[in-house]
């Protein structure tokens, strides 16, 4: 069997570990050969490929990013996109596809399997917002990076008696803010799921100063004030119709300064959270996903996705992951609130 692999959407530490594991097991155990599709769905859509075998996956386990490249190309928005992908796969002799991606990439994989194309999915996103899997790889790395940043912000905030705000990724789900804020001892965490009350945030900030510590606020890029709107970068949309976020941290700093008269500054972690080497946890999870994904191909389990449930890697229908997003439950946020103020 000839298997195509693609990585789509925002990149994420651990993508190379998935590719390596699928290729290693596919070649040595099942006698498959592989083709790498370049730059997400753009690869199969335009027939852009690269050689993919044991030599190409040597040494890539700890490498961040993806050797295949990625993009947010949406073939469902291209006229005849599905037919073009089918034709290209036929011409290249590709019998099956492994799509590694988040909500958007796996949404396309779902549509393609419904159109008769043999594909399996692997869940990826630093945001950890895909359903049916307890964790996505990349999340642990992003949380580790953000936690280290918050640790560093504590000491400088205290030297200068100022409020420091750390803006992290998380469009609809506040998992990165919740986990890094909790691990880093932030004293306010603001997430998209719970619109915040500005007066309450100011009270928490003031009470922190009263205890002679400097306030650290960890905020998701998708967080918003009660009755307010999302703060966007420039209003532009990506190919899947998502508006580009970033700016809520700056906005909040301005509001806090106005209300408290104290200096507030913002650090936006941005793509630093997505770059670099994966943590050991992410390397292991991504490797286990790759091993199971190629097994799903061998079993011709089309339309399924590999997922972590407890400590097991299982197969679930692709739709189970992308139908609705996994957001932070109220109880999890309330746990963190014990440390606010
Ligand atoms: O991968 C998802 C994500 O991390 C979101 O949290 C964020 O809004 C988005 O990627 C930004 O990605 P890019 O800058 O590549 O469009």
Boltz pocket constraint, residues with backbone or C-beta under 6 A from the ligand:
constraints:
  - pocket:
      binder: B
      contacts: [[A, 10], [A, 11], [A, 102], [A, 125], [A, 126], [A, 127], [A, 169], [A, 170], [A, 171], [A, 221], [A, 238], [A, 243], [A, 245]]
      max_distance: 6.0
